[in-house]
Amino acid sequence: MASKKRVLIVDDEEDILTYLSTLLEDNGYDTLLAREGEEARKQVETSLPDLITLDISMPEKSGIKFYRDVKANDQWKKIPIIIVTGISEDFKRFISTRQQVP
C-alpha cells in the first residue's frame, strides 16, 4: 500500500490550520502544521512534505522569507507551494517581484 502524501500547512491562524488540515485529512492526506516560518522550516527538514500551503503574512519569520528559503535549497526547491493568504501589503510586494511565465 502506498504511503499517504504529506502536506505541510503553514499559517498563524488556528481556524485556517483546522480547516485545511480537516479538508486534506478527509481526502486522504497526512498533514503537518506550522504556525510560523521557523517552525515550518523545521518541519521541512525533518519530514520533507510533498506539498506546502503557505500564508505569506505571519509574525516572526514571514512566509515570504520561508518561501525564498525553500526555493533556494536544492533538496527542497521542487516541493510545490500553494500560497493561501489574505491580500496584504507584504503579499502585494511579494507578488509584484515574481517573474511572469510566458
PEMOUR-V584956 format. One record per residue. N is the residue number from 0. RES is the residue in one small letter. PHI is phi in whole degrees, -180 to 180 (NA if undefined). Layout:
# PEMOUR-V584956
n=<N & N>
res=<RES & RES>
phi=<PHI & PHI>
This chain:
# PEMOUR-V584956
n=<0 & 1 & 2 & 3 & 4 & 5 & 6 & 7 & 8 & 9 & 10 & 11 & 12 & 13 & 14 & 15 & 16 & 17 & 18 & 19 & 20 & 21 & 22 & 23 & 24 & 25 & 26 & 27 & 28 & 29 & 30 & 31 & 32 & 33 & 34 & 35 & 36 & 37 & 38 & 39 & 40 & 41 & 42 & 43 & 44 & 45 & 46 & 47 & 48 & 49 & 50 & 51 & 52 & 53 & 54 & 55 & 56 & 57 & 58 & 59 & 60 & 61 & 62 & 63 & 64 & 65 & 66 & 67 & 68 & 69 & 70 & 71 & 72 & 73 & 74 & 75 & 76 & 77 & 78 & 79 & 80 & 81 & 82 & 83 & 84 & 85 & 86 & 87 & 88 & 89 & 90 & 91 & 92 & 93 & 94 & 95 & 96 & 97 & 98 & 99 & 100 & 101>
res=<m & a & s & k & k & r & v & l & i & v & d & d & e & e & d & i & l & t & y & l & s & t & l & l & e & d & n & g & y & d & t & l & l & a & r & e & g & e & e & a & r & k & q & v & e & t & s & l & p & d & l & i & t & l & d & i & s & m & p & e & k & s & g & i & k & f & y & r & d & v & k & a & n & d & q & w & k & k & i & p & i & i & i & v & t & g & i & s & e & d & f & k & r & f & i & s & t & r & q & q & v & p>
phi=<NA & -70 & -75 & -69 & -70 & -109 & -118 & -92 & -105 & -117 & -162 & -91 & -101 & -58 & -62 & -70 & -58 & -65 & -60 & -66 & -66 & -65 & -58 & -70 & -64 & -64 & -108 & 93 & -101 & -88 & -124 & -120 & -121 & -143 & -99 & -163 & -60 & -68 & -62 & -63 & -60 & -64 & -64 & -65 & -62 & -92 & -123 & 36 & -68 & -84 & -155 & -127 & -103 & -134 & -87 & -79 & -92 & -137 & -73 & 62 & -77 & -69 & -63 & -63 & -63 & -61 & -56 & -64 & -62 & -64 & -70 & -86 & -95 & -58 & -75 & -108 & -62 & -90 & -70 & -66 & -125 & -106 & -86 & -124 & -152 & -78 & -75 & -134 & -62 & -59 & -66 & -60 & -64 & -61 & -66 & -72 & -94 & -75 & -74 & -84 & -88 & -66>
